[in-house]
Amino acid sequence: QAASGAGQPGMDELVEGTRAVLAGERDVAENKIFAHPLPFNVIPHIDKFQENGYTKEEMKVTWETRKICGLDDDFPVSCTAVRIPTSRAHSESIVALFEKSVDVAAARKALEEAPGVK
């Protein structure tokens, strides 16, 4: 998740921290918005940690994934959410485990033909 996930203050902290480090004013950027300095860093800590060991952001992604895919509430989904040093961009990487072998060519073809998938 990009700095924009923390709103304008998060984006401002990223820009100012990057500027200060590149100008040689600081070795490491200050952090008030994020748990750790964001410029030139990735932070695997977005929001508060929950009792299950995941952060609140990771649980939101898990719940949204199940909802979007029409999966049962107990369908196993695991997520790692990481804050990245960009102003605006989000990305997801999905790893799926199957009980039976999957034909990779057939899977790629199915994804290429799926509506809304690029």
Stockholm file with secondary structure:
# STOCKHOLM 1.0

chainA/1-118         QAASGAGQPGMDELVEGTRAVLAGERDVAENKIFAHPLPFNVIPHIDKFQENGYTKEEMKVTWETRKICGLDDDFPVSCTAVRIPTSRAHSESIVALFEKSVDVAAARKALEEAPGVK
#=GR chainA/1-118 SS CCGGGGHHHHHHHHHHHHHHHHTTSCSSCCCSSSSSCCTTCCBSCCSCBCTTSSBHHHHHHHHHHHHHHTCCTTSCCCCCCCBCSCSSCCCCCCCCCCSSCCCHHHHHHHHHHSTTCC
#=GC SS_cons         CCGGGGHHHHHHHHHHHHHHHHTTSCSSCCCSSSSSCCTTCCBSCCSCBCTTSSBHHHHHHHHHHHHHHTCCTTSCCCCCCCBCSCSSCCCCCCCCCCSSCCCHHHHHHHHHHSTTCC
//
